[in-house]
Amino acid sequence: MLEGAKSIGAGAATIALAGAAVGIGNVFSSLIHSVARNPSLAKQSFGYAILGFALTEAIALFALMMAFLISFVF
């Protein structure tokens, strides 16, 4: 019974990875739109996009870490 609960918990923790993938898509979609509207700010917009990507990816890594902790530690 405990193994089943661990599997369900780890599966629920990995749902956040789908949200992070959508977030990364939104970041780069916004970058493309902003560069299309104002190409002179492409370098500054790219810097902001990389920051957004890094923060979104950090959330995904935390979610993956939680899934591994649930699966292998507890």
mmCIF file of the N, C-alpha and C atoms, coordinates in Angstrom:
data_MODEL
# 
_entry.id   MODEL 
# 
loop_
_atom_site.group_PDB 
_atom_site.id 
_atom_site.type_symbol 
_atom_site.label_atom_id 
_atom_site.label_alt_id 
_atom_site.label_comp_id 
_atom_site.label_asym_id 
_atom_site.label_entity_id 
_atom_site.label_seq_id 
_atom_site.pdbx_PDB_ins_code 
_atom_site.Cartn_x 
_atom_site.Cartn_y 
_atom_site.Cartn_z 
_atom_site.occupancy 
_atom_site.B_iso_or_equiv 
_atom_site.pdbx_formal_charge 
_atom_site.auth_seq_id 
_atom_site.auth_comp_id 
_atom_site.auth_asym_id 
_atom_site.auth_atom_id 
_atom_site.pdbx_PDB_model_num 
ATOM 1   N N  . MET A 1 1  ? 0.817  -1.194 0.000   1.00 0.00 ? 1  MET A N  1 
ATOM 2   C CA . MET A 1 1  ? 0.000  0.000  0.000   1.00 0.00 ? 1  MET A CA 1 
ATOM 3   C C  . MET A 1 1  ? 0.865  1.264  0.000   1.00 0.00 ? 1  MET A C  1 
ATOM 4   N N  . LEU A 1 2  ? 1.966  1.216  0.750   1.00 0.00 ? 2  LEU A N  1 
ATOM 5   C CA . LEU A 1 2  ? 2.852  2.366  0.801   1.00 0.00 ? 2  LEU A CA 1 
ATOM 6   C C  . LEU A 1 2  ? 3.531  2.610  -0.553  1.00 0.00 ? 2  LEU A C  1 
ATOM 7   N N  . GLU A 1 3  ? 3.882  1.544  -1.242  1.00 0.00 ? 3  GLU A N  1 
ATOM 8   C CA . GLU A 1 3  ? 4.512  1.700  -2.566  1.00 0.00 ? 3  GLU A CA 1 
ATOM 9   C C  . GLU A 1 3  ? 3.548  2.337  -3.560  1.00 0.00 ? 3  GLU A C  1 
ATOM 10  N N  . GLY A 1 4  ? 2.294  1.963  -3.475  1.00 0.00 ? 4  GLY A N  1 
ATOM 11  C CA . GLY A 1 4  ? 1.303  2.568  -4.363  1.00 0.00 ? 4  GLY A CA 1 
ATOM 12  C C  . GLY A 1 4  ? 1.125  4.048  -4.085  1.00 0.00 ? 4  GLY A C  1 
ATOM 13  N N  . ALA A 1 5  ? 1.114  4.416  -2.809  1.00 0.00 ? 5  ALA A N  1 
ATOM 14  C CA . ALA A 1 5  ? 0.988  5.829  -2.446  1.00 0.00 ? 5  ALA A CA 1 
ATOM 15  C C  . ALA A 1 5  ? 2.208  6.619  -2.897  1.00 0.00 ? 5  ALA A C  1 
ATOM 16  N N  . LYS A 1 6  ? 3.390  6.003  -2.806  1.00 0.00 ? 6  LYS A N  1 
ATOM 17  C CA . LYS A 1 6  ? 4.605  6.676  -3.279  1.00 0.00 ? 6  LYS A CA 1 
ATOM 18  C C  . LYS A 1 6  ? 4.551  6.903  -4.775  1.00 0.00 ? 6  LYS A C  1 
ATOM 19  N N  . SER A 1 7  ? 4.050  5.928  -5.501  1.00 0.00 ? 7  SER A N  1 
ATOM 20  C CA . SER A 1 7  ? 3.953  6.074  -6.954  1.00 0.00 ? 7  SER A CA 1 
ATOM 21  C C  . SER A 1 7  ? 2.953  7.165  -7.338  1.00 0.00 ? 7  SER A C  1 
ATOM 22  N N  . ILE A 1 8  ? 1.833  7.203  -6.645  1.00 0.00 ? 8  ILE A N  1 
ATOM 23  C CA . ILE A 1 8  ? 0.842  8.242  -6.923  1.00 0.00 ? 8  ILE A CA 1 
ATOM 24  C C  . ILE A 1 8  ? 1.408  9.622  -6.587  1.00 0.00 ? 8  ILE A C  1 
ATOM 25  N N  . GLY A 1 9  ? 2.120  9.736  -5.470  1.00 0.00 ? 9  GLY A N  1 
ATOM 26  C CA . GLY A 1 9  ? 2.711  11.015 -5.091  1.00 0.00 ? 9  GLY A CA 1 
ATOM 27  C C  . GLY A 1 9  ? 3.773  11.483 -6.071  1.00 0.00 ? 9  GLY A C  1 
ATOM 28  N N  . ALA A 1 10 ? 4.601  10.554 -6.524  1.00 0.00 ? 10 ALA A N  1 
ATOM 29  C CA . ALA A 1 10 ? 5.638  10.925 -7.496  1.00 0.00 ? 10 ALA A CA 1 
ATOM 30  C C  . ALA A 1 10 ? 5.009  11.311 -8.829  1.00 0.00 ? 10 ALA A C  1 
ATOM 31  N N  . GLY A 1 11 ? 3.965  10.624 -9.219  1.00 0.00 ? 11 GLY A N  1 
ATOM 32  C CA . GLY A 1 11 ? 3.274  10.985 -10.450 1.00 0.00 ? 11 GLY A CA 1 
ATOM 33  C C  . GLY A 1 11 ? 2.626  12.355 -10.361 1.00 0.00 ? 11 GLY A C  1 
ATOM 34  N N  . ALA A 1 12 ? 2.049  12.660 -9.205  1.00 0.00 ? 12 ALA A N  1 
ATOM 35  C CA . ALA A 1 12 ? 1.445  13.979 -9.020  1.00 0.00 ? 12 ALA A CA 1 
ATOM 36  C C  . ALA A 1 12 ? 2.506  15.077 -9.022  1.00 0.00 ? 12 ALA A C  1 
ATOM 37  N N  . ALA A 1 13 ? 3.694  14.767 -8.509  1.00 0.00 ? 13 ALA A N  1 
ATOM 38  C CA . ALA A 1 13 ? 4.767  15.768 -8.501  1.00 0.00 ? 13 ALA A CA 1 
ATOM 39  C C  . ALA A 1 13 ? 5.289  16.040 -9.909  1.00 0.00 ? 13 ALA A C  1 
ATOM 40  N N  . THR A 1 14 ? 5.213  15.073 -10.794 1.00 0.00 ? 14 THR A N  1 
ATOM 41  C CA . THR A 1 14 ? 5.722  15.283 -12.151 1.00 0.00 ? 14 THR A CA 1 
ATOM 42  C C  . THR A 1 14 ? 4.752  16.059 -13.026 1.00 0.00 ? 14 THR A C  1 
ATOM 43  N N  . ILE A 1 15 ? 3.521  16.278 -12.565 1.00 0.00 ? 15 ILE A N  1 
ATOM 44  C CA . ILE A 1 15 ? 2.579  17.097 -13.334 1.00 0.00 ? 15 ILE A CA 1 
ATOM 45  C C  . ILE A 1 15 ? 3.125  18.516 -13.493 1.00 0.00 ? 15 ILE A C  1 
ATOM 46  N N  . ALA A 1 16 ? 3.895  18.967 -12.521 1.00 0.00 ? 16 ALA A N  1 
ATOM 47  C CA . ALA A 1 16 ? 4.479  20.306 -12.599 1.00 0.00 ? 16 ALA A CA 1 
ATOM 48  C C  . ALA A 1 16 ? 5.445  20.435 -13.772 1.00 0.00 ? 16 ALA A C  1 
ATOM 49  N N  . LEU A 1 17 ? 6.000  19.338 -14.239 1.00 0.00 ? 17 LEU A N  1 
ATOM 50  C CA . LEU A 1 17 ? 6.912  19.404 -15.385 1.00 0.00 ? 17 LEU A CA 1 
ATOM 51  C C  . LEU A 1 17 ? 6.170  19.830 -16.649 1.00 0.00 ? 17 LEU A C  1 
ATOM 52  N N  . ALA A 1 18 ? 4.929  19.419 -16.785 1.00 0.00 ? 18 ALA A N  1 
ATOM 53  C CA . ALA A 1 18 ? 4.135  19.858 -17.946 1.00 0.00 ? 18 ALA A CA 1 
ATOM 54  C C  . ALA A 1 18 ? 3.883  21.360 -17.873 1.00 0.00 ? 18 ALA A C  1 
ATOM 55  N N  . GLY A 1 19 ? 3.612  21.853 -16.681 1.00 0.00 ? 19 GLY A N  1 
ATOM 56  C CA . GLY A 1 19 ? 3.413  23.288 -16.521 1.00 0.00 ? 19 GLY A CA 1 
ATOM 57  C C  . GLY A 1 19 ? 4.673  24.082 -16.824 1.00 0.00 ? 19 GLY A C  1 
ATOM 58  N N  . ALA A 1 20 ? 5.809  23.533 -16.450 1.00 0.00 ? 20 ALA A N  1 
ATOM 59  C CA . ALA A 1 20 ? 7.070  24.215 -16.750 1.00 0.00 ? 20 ALA A CA 1 
ATOM 60  C C  . ALA A 1 20 ? 7.339  24.235 -18.253 1.00 0.00 ? 20 ALA A C  1 
ATOM 61  N N  . ALA A 1 21 ? 6.974  23.164 -18.932 1.00 0.00 ? 21 ALA A N  1 
ATOM 62  C CA . ALA A 1 21 ? 7.151  23.137 -20.386 1.00 0.00 ? 21 ALA A CA 1 
ATOM 63  C C  . ALA A 1 21 ? 6.280  24.189 -21.065 1.00 0.00 ? 21 ALA A C  1 
ATOM 64  N N  . VAL A 1 22 ? 5.063  24.343 -20.592 1.00 0.00 ? 22 VAL A N  1 
ATOM 65  C CA . VAL A 1 22 ? 4.185  25.383 -21.132 1.00 0.00 ? 22 VAL A CA 1 
ATOM 66  C C  . VAL A 1 22 ? 4.753  26.766 -20.828 1.00 0.00 ? 22 VAL A C  1 
ATOM 67  N N  . GLY A 1 23 ? 5.303  26.946 -19.634 1.00 0.00 ? 23 GLY A N  1 
ATOM 68  C CA . GLY A 1 23 ? 5.897  28.228 -19.262 1.00 0.00 ? 23 GLY A CA 1 
ATOM 69  C C  . GLY A 1 23 ? 7.081  28.595 -20.138 1.00 0.00 ? 23 GLY A C  1 
ATOM 70  N N  . ILE A 1 24 ? 7.926  27.614 -20.445 1.00 0.00 ? 24 ILE A N  1 
ATOM 71  C CA . ILE A 1 24 ? 9.074  27.867 -21.318 1.00 0.00 ? 24 ILE A CA 1 
ATOM 72  C C  . ILE A 1 24 ? 8.603  28.226 -22.718 1.00 0.00 ? 24 ILE A C  1 
ATOM 73  N N  . GLY A 1 25 ? 7.571  27.551 -23.184 1.00 0.00 ? 25 GLY A N  1 
ATOM 74  C CA . GLY A 1 25 ? 7.008  27.899 -24.490 1.00 0.00 ? 25 GLY A CA 1 
ATOM 75  C C  . GLY A 1 25 ? 6.472  29.317 -24.512 1.00 0.00 ? 25 GLY A C  1 
ATOM 76  N N  . ASN A 1 26 ? 5.828  29.730 -23.435 1.00 0.00 ? 26 ASN A N  1 
ATOM 77  C CA . ASN A 1 26 ? 5.310  31.105 -23.353 1.00 0.00 ? 26 ASN A CA 1 
ATOM 78  C C  . ASN A 1 26 ? 6.430  32.133 -23.342 1.00 0.00 ? 26 ASN A C  1 
ATOM 79  N N  . VAL A 1 27 ? 7.521  31.827 -22.658 1.00 0.00 ? 27 VAL A N  1 
ATOM 80  C CA . VAL A 1 27 ? 8.650  32.764 -22.596 1.00 0.00 ? 27 VAL A CA 1 
ATOM 81  C C  . VAL A 1 27 ? 9.211  33.015 -23.991 1.00 0.00 ? 27 VAL A C  1 
ATOM 82  N N  . PHE A 1 28 ? 9.467  31.943 -24.725 1.00 0.00 ? 28 PHE A N  1 
ATOM 83  C CA . PHE A 1 28 ? 10.079 32.131 -26.040 1.00 0.00 ? 28 PHE A CA 1 
ATOM 84  C C  . PHE A 1 28 ? 9.073  32.613 -27.080 1.00 0.00 ? 28 PHE A C  1 
ATOM 85  N N  . SER A 1 29 ? 7.809  32.305 -26.895 1.00 0.00 ? 29 SER A N  1 
ATOM 86  C CA . SER A 1 29 ? 6.784  32.867 -27.769 1.00 0.00 ? 29 SER A CA 1 
ATOM 87  C C  . SER A 1 29 ? 6.711  34.381 -27.595 1.00 0.00 ? 29 SER A C  1 
ATOM 88  N N  . SER A 1 30 ? 6.782  34.823 -26.353 1.00 0.00 ? 30 SER A N  1 
ATOM 89  C CA . SER A 1 30 ? 6.780  36.262 -26.085 1.00 0.00 ? 30 SER A CA 1 
ATOM 90  C C  . SER A 1 30 ? 8.029  36.927 -26.639 1.00 0.00 ? 30 SER A C  1 
ATOM 91  N N  . LEU A 1 31 ? 9.151  36.229 -26.597 1.00 0.00 ? 31 LEU A N  1 
ATOM 92  C CA . LEU A 1 31 ? 10.381 36.783 -27.184 1.00 0.00 ? 31 LEU A CA 1 
ATOM 93  C C  . LEU A 1 31 ? 10.213 36.997 -28.686 1.00 0.00 ? 31 LEU A C  1 
ATOM 94  N N  . ILE A 1 32 ? 9.655  36.025 -29.360 1.00 0.00 ? 32 ILE A N  1 
ATOM 95  C CA . ILE A 1 32 ? 9.462  36.144 -30.810 1.00 0.00 ? 32 ILE A CA 1 
ATOM 96  C C  . ILE A 1 32 ? 8.511  37.294 -31.131 1.00 0.00 ? 32 ILE A C  1 
ATOM 97  N N  . HIS A 1 33 ? 7.452  37.430 -30.362 1.00 0.00 ? 33 HIS A N  1 
ATOM 98  C CA . HIS A 1 33 ? 6.493  38.519 -30.592 1.00 0.00 ? 33 HIS A CA 1 
ATOM 99  C C  . HIS A 1 33 ? 7.140  39.873 -30.338 1.00 0.00 ? 33 HIS A C  1 
ATOM 100 N N  . SER A 1 34 ? 7.921  39.974 -29.276 1.00 0.00 ? 34 SER A N  1 
ATOM 101 C CA . SER A 1 34 ? 8.522  41.279 -28.958 1.00 0.00 ? 34 SER A CA 1 
ATOM 102 C C  . SER A 1 34 ? 9.590  41.664 -29.980 1.00 0.00 ? 34 SER A C  1 
ATOM 103 N N  . VAL A 1 35 ? 10.346 40.714 -30.471 1.00 0.00 ? 35 VAL A N  1 
ATOM 104 C CA . VAL A 1 35 ? 11.356 41.031 -31.490 1.00 0.00 ? 35 VAL A CA 1 
ATOM 105 C C  . VAL A 1 35 ? 10.685 41.384 -32.810 1.00 0.00 ? 35 VAL A C  1 
ATOM 106 N N  . ALA A 1 36 ? 9.560  40.750 -33.090 1.00 0.00 ? 36 ALA A N  1 
ATOM 107 C CA . ALA A 1 36 ? 8.843  41.092 -34.317 1.00 0.00 ? 36 ALA A CA 1 
ATOM 108 C C  . ALA A 1 36 ? 8.274  42.513 -34.247 1.00 0.00 ? 36 ALA A C  1 
ATOM 109 N N  . ARG A 1 37 ? 7.878  42.940 -33.057 1.00 0.00 ? 37 ARG A N  1 
ATOM 110 C CA . ARG A 1 37 ? 7.329  44.289 -32.907 1.00 0.00 ? 37 ARG A CA 1 
ATOM 111 C C  . ARG A 1 37 ? 8.414  45.363 -32.868 1.00 0.00 ? 37 ARG A C  1 
ATOM 112 N N  . ASN A 1 38 ? 9.549  45.055 -32.211 1.00 0.00 ? 38 ASN A N  1 
ATOM 113 C CA . ASN A 1 38 ? 10.597 46.057 -32.060 1.00 0.00 ? 38 ASN A CA 1 
ATOM 114 C C  . ASN A 1 38 ? 11.962 45.368 -32.163 1.00 0.00 ? 38 ASN A C  1 
ATOM 115 N N  . PRO A 1 39 ? 12.493 45.220 -33.372 1.00 0.00 ? 39 PRO A N  1 
ATOM 116 C CA . PRO A 1 39 ? 13.769 44.500 -33.546 1.00 0.00 ? 39 PRO A CA 1 
ATOM 117 C C  . PRO A 1 39 ? 14.965 45.192 -32.899 1.00 0.00 ? 39 PRO A C  1 
ATOM 118 N N  . SER A 1 40 ? 14.872 46.485 -32.627 1.00 0.00 ? 40 SER A N  1 
ATOM 119 C CA . SER A 1 40 ? 16.021 47.183 -32.048 1.00 0.00 ? 40 SER A CA 1 
ATOM 120 C C  . SER A 1 40 ? 16.266 46.780 -30.590 1.00 0.00 ? 40 SER A C  1 
ATOM 121 N N  . LEU A 1 41 ? 15.285 46.200 -29.936 1.00 0.00 ? 41 LEU A N  1 
ATOM 122 C CA . LEU A 1 41 ? 15.451 45.753 -28.550 1.00 0.00 ? 41 LEU A CA 1 
ATOM 123 C C  . LEU A 1 41 ? 15.680 44.246 -28.456 1.00 0.00 ? 41 LEU A C  1 
ATOM 124 N N  . ALA A 1 42 ? 16.168 43.635 -29.505 1.00 0.00 ? 42 ALA A N  1 
ATOM 125 C CA . ALA A 1 42 ? 16.317 42.182 -29.536 1.00 0.00 ? 42 ALA A CA 1 
ATOM 126 C C  . ALA A 1 42 ? 17.307 41.688 -28.477 1.00 0.00 ? 42 ALA A C  1 
ATOM 127 N N  . LYS A 1 43 ? 18.434 42.374 -28.320 1.00 0.00 ? 43 LYS A N  1 
ATOM 128 C CA . LYS A 1 43 ? 19.435 41.914 -27.341 1.00 0.00 ? 43 LYS A CA 1 
ATOM 129 C C  . LYS A 1 43 ? 18.898 41.994 -25.917 1.00 0.00 ? 43 LYS A C  1 
ATOM 130 N N  . GLN A 1 44 ? 18.250 43.088 -25.567 1.00 0.00 ? 44 GLN A N  1 
ATOM 131 C CA . GLN A 1 44 ? 17.714 43.242 -24.217 1.00 0.00 ? 44 GLN A CA 1 
ATOM 132 C C  . GLN A 1 44 ? 16.584 42.234 -23.978 1.00 0.00 ? 44 GLN A C  1 
ATOM 133 N N  . SER A 1 45 ? 15.729 42.043 -24.974 1.00 0.00 ? 45 SER A N  1 
ATOM 134 C CA . SER A 1 45 ? 14.634 41.079 -24.831 1.00 0.00 ? 45 SER A CA 1 
ATOM 135 C C  . SER A 1 45 ? 15.166 39.663 -24.687 1.00 0.00 ? 45 SER A C  1 
ATOM 136 N N  . PHE A 1 46 ? 16.249 39.343 -25.386 1.00 0.00 ? 46 PHE A N  1 
ATOM 137 C CA . PHE A 1 46 ? 16.822 38.004 -25.274 1.00 0.00 ? 46 PHE A CA 1 
ATOM 138 C C  . PHE A 1 46 ? 17.374 37.761 -23.872 1.00 0.00 ? 46 PHE A C  1 
ATOM 139 N N  . GLY A 1 47 ? 17.969 38.772 -23.281 1.00 0.00 ? 47 GLY A N  1 
ATOM 140 C CA . GLY A 1 47 ? 18.458 38.639 -21.908 1.00 0.00 ? 47 GLY A CA 1 
ATOM 141 C C  . GLY A 1 47 ? 17.328 38.362 -20.930 1.00 0.00 ? 47 GLY A C  1 
ATOM 142 N N  . TYR A 1 48 ? 16.221 39.063 -21.093 1.00 0.00 ? 48 TYR A N  1 
ATOM 143 C CA . TYR A 1 48 ? 15.060 38.816 -20.237 1.00 0.00 ? 48 TYR A CA 1 
ATOM 144 C C  . TYR A 1 48 ? 14.484 37.427 -20.487 1.00 0.00 ? 48 TYR A C  1 
ATOM 145 N N  . ALA A 1 49 ? 14.495 36.998 -21.737 1.00 0.00 ? 49 ALA A N  1 
ATOM 146 C CA . ALA A 1 49 ? 13.963 35.672 -22.053 1.00 0.00 ? 49 ALA A CA 1 
ATOM 147 C C  . ALA A 1 49 ? 14.819 34.572 -21.432 1.00 0.00 ? 49 ALA A C  1 
ATOM 148 N N  . ILE A 1 50 ? 16.122 34.744 -21.438 1.00 0.00 ? 50 ILE A N  1 
ATOM 149 C CA . ILE A 1 50 ? 17.000 33.747 -20.821 1.00 0.00 ? 50 ILE A CA 1 
ATOM 150 C C  . ILE A 1 50 ? 16.785 33.712 -19.312 1.00 0.00 ? 50 ILE A C  1 
ATOM 151 N N  . LEU A 1 51 ? 16.564 34.871 -18.697 1.00 0.00 ? 51 LEU A N  1 
ATOM 152 C CA . LEU A 1 51 ? 16.262 34.903 -17.267 1.00 0.00 ? 51 LEU A CA 1 
ATOM 153 C C  . LEU A 1 51 ? 14.944 34.188 -16.977 1.00 0.00 ? 51 LEU A C  1 
ATOM 154 N N  . GLY A 1 52 ? 13.931 34.442 -17.780 1.00 0.00 ? 52 GLY A N  1 
ATOM 155 C CA . GLY A 1 52 ? 12.653 33.755 -17.609 1.00 0.00 ? 52 GLY A CA 1 
ATOM 156 C C  . GLY A 1 52 ? 12.775 32.264 -17.815 1.00 0.00 ? 52 GLY A C  1 
ATOM 157 N N  . PHE A 1 53 ? 13.572 31.859 -18.794 1.00 0.00 ? 53 PHE A N  1 
ATOM 158 C CA . PHE A 1 53 ? 13.798 30.436 -19.040 1.00 0.00 ? 53 PHE A CA 1 
ATOM 159 C C  . PHE A 1 53 ? 14.480 29.787 -17.845 1.00 0.00 ? 53 PHE A C  1 
ATOM 160 N N  . ALA A 1 54 ? 15.485 30.453 -17.294 1.00 0.00 ? 54 ALA A N  1 
ATOM 161 C CA . ALA A 1 54 ? 16.224 29.880 -16.167 1.00 0.00 ? 54 ALA A CA 1 
ATOM 162 C C  . ALA A 1 54 ? 15.334 29.717 -14.940 1.00 0.00 ? 54 ALA A C  1 
ATOM 163 N N  . LEU A 1 55 ? 14.509 30.714 -14.657 1.00 0.00 ? 55 LEU A N  1 
ATOM 164 C CA . LEU A 1 55 ? 13.631 30.627 -13.492 1.00 0.00 ? 55 LEU A CA 1 
ATOM 165 C C  . LEU A 1 55 ? 12.564 29.550 -13.679 1.00 0.00 ? 55 LEU A C  1 
ATOM 166 N N  . THR A 1 56 ? 12.031 29.444 -14.883 1.00 0.00 ? 56 THR A N  1 
ATOM 167 C CA . THR A 1 56 ? 11.028 28.411 -15.160 1.00 0.00 ? 56 THR A CA 1 
ATOM 168 C C  . THR A 1 56 ? 11.651 27.027 -15.100 1.00 0.00 ? 56 THR A C  1 
ATOM 169 N N  . GLU A 1 57 ? 12.844 26.893 -15.599 1.00 0.00 ? 57 GLU A N  1 
ATOM 170 C CA . GLU A 1 57 ? 13.543 25.603 -15.562 1.00 0.00 ? 57 GLU A CA 1 
ATOM 171 C C  . GLU A 1 57 ? 13.887 25.217 -14.130 1.00 0.00 ? 57 GLU A C  1 
ATOM 172 N N  . ALA A 1 58 ? 14.174 26.193 -13.292 1.00 0.00 ? 58 ALA A N  1 
ATOM 173 C CA . ALA A 1 58 ? 14.448 25.899 -11.880 1.00 0.00 ? 58 ALA A CA 1 
ATOM 174 C C  . ALA A 1 58 ? 13.223 25.299 -11.207 1.00 0.00 ? 58 ALA A C  1 
ATOM 175 N N  . ILE A 1 59 ? 12.054 25.814 -11.531 1.00 0.00 ? 59 ILE A N  1 
ATOM 176 C CA . ILE A 1 59 ? 10.820 25.247 -10.974 1.00 0.00 ? 59 ILE A CA 1 
ATOM 177 C C  . ILE A 1 59 ? 10.662 23.803 -11.433 1.00 0.00 ? 59 ILE A C  1 
ATOM 178 N N  . ALA A 1 60 ? 10.972 23.532 -12.681 1.00 0.00 ? 60 ALA A N  1 
ATOM 179 C CA . ALA A 1 60 ? 10.869 22.163 -13.189 1.00 0.00 ? 60 ALA A CA 1 
ATOM 180 C C  . ALA A 1 60 ? 11.857 21.238 -12.485 1.00 0.00 ? 60 ALA A C  1 
ATOM 181 N N  . LEU A 1 61 ? 13.047 21.724 -12.232 1.00 0.00 ? 61 LEU A N  1 
ATOM 182 C CA . LEU A 1 61 ? 14.027 20.888 -11.545 1.00 0.00 ? 61 LEU A CA 1 
ATOM 183 C C  . LEU A 1 61 ? 13.634 20.632 -10.098 1.00 0.00 ? 61 LEU A C  1 
ATOM 184 N N  . PHE A 1 62 ? 13.023 21.626 -9.456  1.00 0.00 ? 62 PHE A N  1 
ATOM 185 C CA . PHE A 1 62 ? 12.532 21.394 -8.093  1.00 0.00 ? 62 PHE A CA 1 
ATOM 186 C C  . PHE A 1 62 ? 11.426 20.348 -8.083  1.00 0.00 ? 62 PHE A C  1 
ATOM 187 N N  . ALA A 1 63 ? 10.544 20.390 -9.061  1.00 0.00 ? 63 ALA A N  1 
ATOM 188 C CA . ALA A 1 63 ? 9.467  19.404 -9.135  1.00 0.00 ? 63 ALA A CA 1 
ATOM 189 C C  . ALA A 1 63 ? 10.032 18.006 -9.384  1.00 0.00 ? 63 ALA A C  1 
ATOM 190 N N  . LEU A 1 64 ? 11.031 17.918 -10.243 1.00 0.00 ? 64 LEU A N  1 
ATOM 191 C CA . LEU A 1 64 ? 11.657 16.618 -10.508 1.00 0.00 ? 64 LEU A CA 1 
ATOM 192 C C  . LEU A 1 64 ? 12.381 16.110 -9.269  1.00 0.00 ? 64 LEU A C  1 
ATOM 193 N N  . MET A 1 65 ? 13.026 17.015 -8.537  1.00 0.00 ? 65 MET A N  1 
ATOM 194 C CA . MET A 1 65 ? 13.695 16.618 -7.305  1.00 0.00 ? 65 MET A CA 1 
ATOM 195 C C  . MET A 1 65 ? 12.683 16.089 -6.290  1.00 0.00 ? 65 MET A C  1 
ATOM 196 N N  . MET A 1 66 ? 11.536 16.731 -6.190  1.00 0.00 ? 66 MET A N  1 
ATOM 197 C CA . MET A 1 66 ? 10.493 16.256 -5.269  1.00 0.00 ? 66 MET A CA 1 
ATOM 198 C C  . MET A 1 66 ? 10.005 14.866 -5.666  1.00 0.00 ? 66 MET A C  1 
ATOM 199 N N  . ALA A 1 67 ? 9.841  14.635 -6.977  1.00 0.00 ? 67 ALA A N  1 
ATOM 200 C CA . ALA A 1 67 ? 9.394  13.312 -7.422  1.00 0.00 ? 67 ALA A CA 1 
ATOM 201 C C  . ALA A 1 67 ? 10.429 12.246 -7.063  1.00 0.00 ? 67 ALA A C  1 
ATOM 202 N N  . PHE A 1 68 ? 11.699 12.557 -7.232  1.00 0.00 ? 68 PHE A N  1 
ATOM 203 C CA . PHE A 1 68 ? 12.740 11.590 -6.885  1.00 0.00 ? 68 PHE A CA 1 
ATOM 204 C C  . PHE A 1 68 ? 12.836 11.377 -5.371  1.00 0.00 ? 68 PHE A C  1 
ATOM 205 N N  . LEU A 1 69 ? 12.656 12.445 -4.607  1.00 0.00 ? 69 LEU A N  1 
ATOM 206 C CA . LEU A 1 69 ? 12.665 12.294 -3.156  1.00 0.00 ? 69 LEU A CA 1 
ATOM 207 C C  . LEU A 1 69 ? 11.508 11.404 -2.686  1.00 0.00 ? 69 LEU A C  1 
ATOM 208 N N  . ILE A 1 70 ? 10.343 11.624 -3.254  1.00 0.00 ? 70 ILE A N  1 
ATOM 209 C CA . ILE A 1 70 ? 9.199  10.793 -2.870  1.00 0.00 ? 70 ILE A CA 1 
ATOM 210 C C  . ILE A 1 70 ? 9.448  9.339  -3.261  1.00 0.00 ? 70 ILE A C  1 
ATOM 211 N N  . SER A 1 71 ? 10.032 9.135  -4.433  1.00 0.00 ? 71 SER A N  1 
ATOM 212 C CA . SER A 1 71 ? 10.220 7.759  -4.920  1.00 0.00 ? 71 SER A CA 1 
ATOM 213 C C  . SER A 1 71 ? 11.306 6.991  -4.179  1.00 0.00 ? 71 SER A C  1 
ATOM 214 N N  . PHE A 1 72 ? 12.428 7.640  -3.906  1.00 0.00 ? 72 PHE A N  1 
ATOM 215 C CA . PHE A 1 72 ? 13.580 6.887  -3.441  1.00 0.00 ? 72 PHE A CA 1 
ATOM 216 C C  . PHE A 1 72 ? 13.987 7.126  -1.987  1.00 0.00 ? 72 PHE A C  1 
ATOM 217 N N  . VAL A 1 73 ? 13.514 8.185  -1.350  1.00 0.00 ? 73 VAL A N  1 
ATOM 218 C CA . VAL A 1 73 ? 13.951 8.474  0.008   1.00 0.00 ? 73 VAL A CA 1 
ATOM 219 C C  . VAL A 1 73 ? 12.917 8.037  1.022   1.00 0.00 ? 73 VAL A C  1 
ATOM 220 N N  . PHE A 1 74 ? 11.679 8.397  0.811   1.00 0.00 ? 74 PHE A N  1 
ATOM 221 C CA . PHE A 1 74 ? 10.638 8.102  1.804   1.00 0.00 ? 74 PHE A CA 1 
ATOM 222 C C  . PHE A 1 74 ? 10.092 6.708  1.644   1.00 0.00 ? 74 PHE A C  1 
# 
